[in-house]
Amino acid sequence: MDALYRALSDGAGTANGPPHPYGVQCVLQGCAAQGSGGREPGYSGRSPSPGSADAATSLDQEQLATLVGGFRGTALFPIVAVAAFTGARRGEILALLWSDFDPASKSLRIERALEDTKSLGLRIKGPKTERGKRTIALDEGLVALLSAERNKALRPVAGIPAGADANVSLVTLPETSLIFPSPAGGGPRRPRNVTKEFARHAAKIGFPKLRFHDLRGTHETLLLNAGVPVHVVAARCGHDPAVLLRSYARRMRKADSSAAAIIGALSKSVLGNR
């Protein structure tokens, strides 16, 4: 896994072009640092206000590195990594098939989403809009991670016991095989279970009240902060550029308010109450 993190530092792809300087390098510089159970410095832990789903908590690079690193060794680690470094929605990630992943072109195709409704239960549907259908370029680290996951999925298909040394390059998976199936039996995972498990472990490593959806907002914000063009980020995340900019503006206002509170505490210690 350490080799994977070294590979992850090579850079991240964009929706339509070569890697941006943002990459995963700056995000994963502190990935080896695990959460200690206390609140991550600079993280407020405040819940977003109602109706502000896309304007909620956005982590900085160091916080994201700590968060992703804190999931290493858990069953959710590859799901969290894909969410953090592609900006894909939860339902899109859980509906991914192995046929959507192309390691040769270093890309991941988004064509569907998983939803859980009271009337229909779990079902696969198309994305919210035509913008939702997209191909996301992947960095080499994420390609390595997904390739390792696929090799693990291939072993039982080939009848290879765990730990045995074998070549699975000629083994194939059914076209309909999910990348992240339910641990209970190969069907789709329940989205709400992923959300609950994520929130529970995130709180354990110092990020109370952080939501899975905040990984998407963080991905968008870090790319925009790094100067990646709005239309590129919008295409990568399946967003309308205007909606993306409004959400980004709200996140920035929230971040500025947090910065003002921190500076206020510092000034009080120097200037005292006046």
C-alpha positions as CSV (number, residue, x, y, z in Angstrom):
1,M,0.0,0.0,0.0
2,D,3.0,2.3,0.6
3,A,3.8,1.8,-3.1
4,L,0.3,2.8,-4.0
5,Y,0.7,6.1,-2.1
6,R,4.0,6.8,-3.9
7,A,2.1,6.1,-7.2
8,L,-0.7,8.4,-6.1
9,S,1.8,11.3,-5.8
10,D,2.4,11.3,-9.5
11,G,-0.6,13.5,-10.3
12,A,-4.3,13.5,-11.1
13,G,-6.0,13.6,-14.4
14,T,-8.8,15.9,-15.5
15,A,-12.0,15.1,-17.4
16,N,-10.7,16.1,-20.7
17,G,-6.9,16.5,-20.6
18,P,-3.6,15.9,-19.0
19,P,-2.9,15.9,-15.3
20,H,-3.3,19.3,-13.5
21,P,-0.6,20.6,-11.2
22,Y,-3.1,20.1,-8.3
23,G,-2.9,16.3,-8.7
24,V,-3.1,14.0,-5.8
25,Q,0.5,14.9,-4.8
26,C,-0.5,17.9,-2.8
27,V,-3.5,16.2,-1.3
28,L,-1.7,13.1,-0.2
29,Q,1.5,14.6,1.2
30,G,0.2,13.9,4.7
31,C,-1.7,10.7,4.0
32,A,0.6,8.7,6.2
33,A,-0.6,10.7,9.2
34,Q,-3.6,8.9,10.8
35,G,-6.4,10.6,12.7
36,S,-5.8,10.3,16.4
37,G,-9.4,10.4,17.5
38,G,-9.4,14.1,18.2
39,R,-10.9,16.7,16.0
40,E,-8.7,17.6,13.0
41,P,-7.1,21.0,13.4
42,G,-9.0,23.7,11.4
43,Y,-12.0,21.4,10.9
44,S,-15.1,23.0,12.5
45,G,-17.4,19.9,12.5
46,R,-20.5,22.1,12.0
47,S,-23.4,20.5,10.1
48,P,-24.5,22.3,6.9
49,S,-27.7,24.3,7.0
50,P,-30.8,22.7,5.4
51,G,-30.8,23.0,1.6
52,S,-27.1,23.7,1.3
53,A,-26.0,20.2,0.2
54,D,-23.4,21.5,-2.3
55,A,-22.2,24.3,-0.1
56,A,-21.3,22.2,2.9
57,T,-18.0,21.4,4.5
58,S,-14.9,21.6,2.3
59,L,-11.6,20.2,3.5
60,D,-8.2,21.6,2.7
61,Q,-5.5,19.5,1.2
62,E,-3.9,18.5,4.5
63,Q,-7.3,17.6,6.0
64,L,-8.2,15.5,3.0
65,A,-4.9,13.7,3.1
66,T,-5.5,12.8,6.8
67,L,-9.1,11.7,6.1
68,V,-8.2,9.4,3.2
69,G,-5.2,8.0,5.0
70,G,-7.4,7.4,8.0
71,F,-9.5,5.0,6.0
72,R,-6.6,2.9,4.8
73,G,-7.1,-0.7,5.9
74,T,-10.9,-0.4,6.0
75,A,-13.3,-1.8,3.5
76,L,-14.4,1.7,2.6
77,F,-10.9,2.9,1.7
78,P,-11.2,2.4,-2.1
79,I,-14.7,3.9,-2.2
80,V,-13.5,6.9,-0.3
81,A,-10.4,7.3,-2.5
82,V,-12.5,7.2,-5.7
83,A,-14.9,9.8,-4.2
84,A,-12.1,12.1,-3.1
85,F,-10.1,11.9,-6.3
86,T,-12.8,11.9,-8.9
87,G,-15.6,14.0,-7.4
88,A,-18.1,11.3,-8.3
89,R,-21.4,11.1,-6.4
90,R,-22.1,8.3,-4.0
91,G,-24.7,6.7,-6.2
92,E,-22.5,6.9,-9.3
93,I,-19.6,5.2,-7.5
94,L,-21.8,2.3,-6.2
95,A,-23.2,1.7,-9.7
96,L,-19.7,1.4,-11.3
97,L,-19.1,-1.8,-13.3
98,W,-15.7,-3.2,-14.0
99,S,-16.4,-2.6,-17.7
100,D,-16.5,1.1,-16.9
101,F,-12.8,1.0,-15.8
102,D,-10.1,1.2,-18.5
103,P,-6.6,0.9,-17.0
104,A,-5.0,1.3,-20.5
105,S,-6.6,4.7,-21.1
106,K,-6.6,5.6,-17.3
107,S,-10.2,6.4,-17.3
108,L,-13.5,5.7,-15.5
109,R,-16.8,6.0,-17.3
110,I,-19.9,7.3,-15.4
111,E,-23.1,6.2,-17.1
112,R,-25.5,5.3,-14.3
113,A,-26.3,5.7,-10.6
114,L,-27.6,3.6,-7.8
115,E,-30.6,4.8,-5.7
116,D,-32.6,3.4,-2.8
117,T,-36.3,4.3,-2.8
118,K,-39.1,3.3,-0.5
119,S,-41.3,2.2,-3.4
120,L,-38.8,0.5,-5.6
121,G,-35.9,-0.4,-3.3
122,L,-32.5,-0.5,-4.8
123,R,-32.4,0.3,-8.5
124,I,-30.0,1.4,-11.2
125,K,-31.0,4.6,-13.1
126,G,-29.4,7.0,-15.5
127,P,-27.6,10.1,-14.1
128,K,-29.5,13.2,-13.1
129,T,-28.7,15.0,-16.4
130,E,-26.9,14.3,-19.7
131,R,-23.9,16.1,-18.1
132,G,-23.8,13.2,-15.6
133,K,-22.7,10.9,-18.4
134,R,-18.9,11.5,-18.6
135,T,-15.5,9.9,-18.7
136,I,-13.1,10.9,-15.9
137,A,-9.4,10.7,-16.4
138,L,-7.6,9.0,-13.5
139,D,-4.2,9.5,-12.0
140,E,-1.8,6.6,-11.9
141,G,-2.3,6.0,-8.2
142,L,-6.1,5.6,-8.6
143,V,-5.5,3.3,-11.6
144,A,-3.2,1.2,-9.4
145,L,-5.8,1.1,-6.6
146,L,-8.6,0.0,-8.9
147,S,-6.4,-2.6,-10.6
148,A,-5.5,-4.1,-7.3
149,E,-9.2,-4.3,-6.4
150,R,-10.0,-6.0,-9.7
151,N,-7.3,-8.5,-9.1
152,K,-8.8,-9.3,-5.7
153,A,-12.2,-9.8,-7.4
154,L,-10.7,-12.0,-10.1
155,R,-9.1,-14.5,-7.7
156,P,-12.3,-16.2,-6.5
157,V,-13.6,-16.3,-10.1
158,A,-10.5,-18.2,-11.1
159,G,-10.7,-20.4,-8.0
160,I,-7.4,-19.0,-6.6
161,P,-7.2,-19.2,-2.8
162,A,-6.3,-16.0,-0.9
163,G,-2.5,-15.5,-0.6
164,A,-1.6,-17.9,-3.5
165,D,0.7,-16.5,-6.1
166,A,-1.0,-16.7,-9.5
167,N,-1.4,-14.8,-12.8
168,V,-5.0,-13.6,-13.3
169,S,-4.4,-11.6,-16.4
170,L,-6.4,-14.0,-18.6
171,V,-9.3,-14.2,-16.2
172,T,-12.4,-12.1,-17.0
173,L,-15.3,-10.8,-15.0
174,P,-18.9,-10.7,-16.2
175,E,-19.7,-7.3,-17.9
176,T,-22.3,-6.6,-15.1
177,S,-19.9,-7.1,-12.2
178,L,-20.0,-4.2,-9.8
179,I,-16.7,-2.6,-8.7
180,F,-17.9,-2.2,-5.2
181,P,-20.5,-4.9,-4.5
182,S,-22.1,-5.6,-1.2
183,P,-19.8,-7.6,1.1
184,A,-22.9,-9.7,1.9
185,G,-23.2,-11.2,-1.5
186,G,-22.2,-9.5,-4.7
187,G,-25.3,-7.3,-5.2
188,P,-25.3,-3.5,-4.9
189,R,-24.4,-1.9,-1.5
190,R,-27.1,0.1,0.2
191,P,-26.1,3.8,-0.2
192,R,-27.3,4.7,3.3
193,N,-25.1,2.0,4.8
194,V,-22.0,3.5,3.1
195,T,-23.0,6.9,4.4
196,K,-23.4,5.7,8.0
197,E,-20.2,3.7,7.9
198,F,-18.3,6.6,6.5
199,A,-19.7,9.1,9.1
200,R,-18.9,6.7,11.9
201,H,-15.2,6.2,10.9
202,A,-14.7,9.8,9.9
203,A,-15.8,10.9,13.4
204,K,-13.4,8.3,14.9
205,I,-10.4,9.8,13.1
206,G,-11.3,13.4,13.9
207,F,-13.9,14.5,11.4
208,P,-17.3,14.6,13.3
209,K,-20.4,15.4,11.2
210,L,-18.4,15.2,7.9
211,R,-20.7,13.7,5.2
212,F,-19.7,11.5,2.3
213,H,-21.1,14.1,-0.1
214,D,-18.5,16.6,1.3
215,L,-15.8,14.6,-0.6
216,R,-17.4,15.8,-3.8
217,G,-17.5,19.4,-2.7
218,T,-13.9,19.2,-1.5
219,H,-12.7,17.8,-4.8
220,E,-14.4,20.6,-6.7
221,T,-13.1,23.3,-4.4
222,L,-9.5,22.1,-4.4
223,L,-9.4,22.0,-8.2
224,L,-10.9,25.5,-8.5
225,N,-8.6,26.9,-5.9
226,A,-5.7,25.4,-7.9
227,G,-6.8,27.4,-11.0
228,V,-8.4,24.5,-13.0
229,P,-10.9,26.1,-15.4
230,V,-14.5,26.1,-14.3
231,H,-15.7,24.2,-17.4
232,V,-13.1,21.5,-16.8
233,V,-14.1,20.9,-13.2
234,A,-17.8,21.0,-14.1
235,A,-17.3,18.4,-16.9
236,R,-15.3,16.2,-14.6
237,C,-18.0,16.3,-11.9
238,G,-21.0,16.2,-14.1
239,H,-22.1,19.7,-13.0
240,D,-23.6,22.7,-14.7
241,P,-20.8,25.4,-14.6
242,A,-23.2,28.1,-13.2
243,V,-24.4,25.8,-10.4
244,L,-20.8,24.8,-9.6
245,L,-19.8,28.4,-9.3
246,R,-22.7,29.3,-6.9
247,S,-21.8,26.3,-4.7
248,Y,-18.2,27.3,-4.8
249,A,-19.0,30.8,-3.7
250,R,-21.1,29.6,-0.8
251,R,-18.3,27.3,0.3
252,M,-15.8,30.1,0.1
253,R,-18.0,32.4,2.2
254,K,-18.2,29.7,4.8
255,A,-14.4,29.2,4.8
256,D,-13.9,33.0,5.1
257,S,-16.2,33.1,8.2
258,S,-14.2,30.2,9.8
259,A,-10.9,32.1,9.0
260,A,-12.3,35.2,10.6
261,A,-13.2,33.3,13.8
262,I,-9.7,31.9,14.0
263,I,-8.1,35.3,13.5
264,G,-10.5,36.7,16.1
265,A,-9.3,34.3,18.7
266,L,-5.7,35.1,17.8
267,S,-6.2,38.9,18.0
268,K,-8.0,38.5,21.3
269,S,-4.9,36.9,22.8
270,V,-2.7,39.8,21.5
271,L,-5.0,42.8,21.8
272,G,-7.3,41.7,24.6
273,N,-10.9,42.7,24.9
274,R,-11.6,46.3,24.0
